[in-house]
Amino acid sequence: MSYATLKAAREGAAFVITLERPERRNALSRQAVAEIIDAARRGEADAGARAVIVTGGLQYFSAGADLTEAIAVQPDAAADYFRGFHRLAETLETLQKPVLAAIEGFCFTGGLELALACDIRIGAEGSSYAITSARIGTVAGAGGTQRLPRVIGAARALEMLFAAEPIDAAEAWRIGLINRLVGKGDALAQAKRMADVYATRGPLSHAYVKRAVHRGLQMDLAAGLELEVELATKAYATQDKQEGISAFLEKRVAKFKGA
């Protein structure tokens, strides 16, 4: 399937979604949001893909929401507008496979909110990060006020949101906003290397772990532990559990089937 705002294809163990709106610096239009959702679902359905990677290419990840659309959004339509971004984030967080953001260049506002909805963020030297809503008198509406403090803590998130100034890759790595800091131009390659590692692990393990972490963050500890036991019990009923433990005991490479 072809898209107007992105490219999507499997490359080895990874299903790579590349944002491709150079004339708008990969700004996220309604169409782009819908196409990322569709492409992510394609990646989930691709049996040969063990991770989904979202990238913007070598120059920039995304400038954020498309302001040529946003300026026309009236107050009575704003909630529906923002729910489109929330559907995108929910899609990535509930995908049954790891989702990685490979970030080069700037990753601003809606672009950063997109990256925050990914499980792992790989940032290259020279990349920069900001939520600039305060500069234009708005509030981040695609999850930034909620996911950013969950990743870097409330005080640091408020500092970024108040100042609306970019931070560089080194600072983003120091505060835990990105998981890996790599050389300029190497973000996508590093994400693919991580996908290759994930391809040797149990796919059901990844699906259950994502569910446990994302849902568990919304619960108190006792409820989260109950969820963990529930999912671990399900894992113990799978063929992959038998294969994984048998392979370990027999000192051979496990052959997982996702069943």
Buried (B, 14 or more C-beta within 10 A) or exposed (E): EEBEBBBBBBEBBBBBBBBBBEEBBBBBBBBBBBBBBBBBEBBBEBEEBBBBBBBBBEEBBBBBBBBEBBEEBEEEEEEEBBEBBBEBBBBBBBBBBBBBBBBBBBBBBBBBBBBBBBBBBBBBBBBBBBBBBBEEEBEBBBBBBEBBBEBBEEEBBEBBBEBBEBBBBEBBBEBEBBBBBBEEEBBBBBBBBBBBEBBEBBBBBBBBBBBBBEBBEEEEEEEBEEBBEEBEEBBEEBEBBEBBEEBEEEEEEBEBEBE
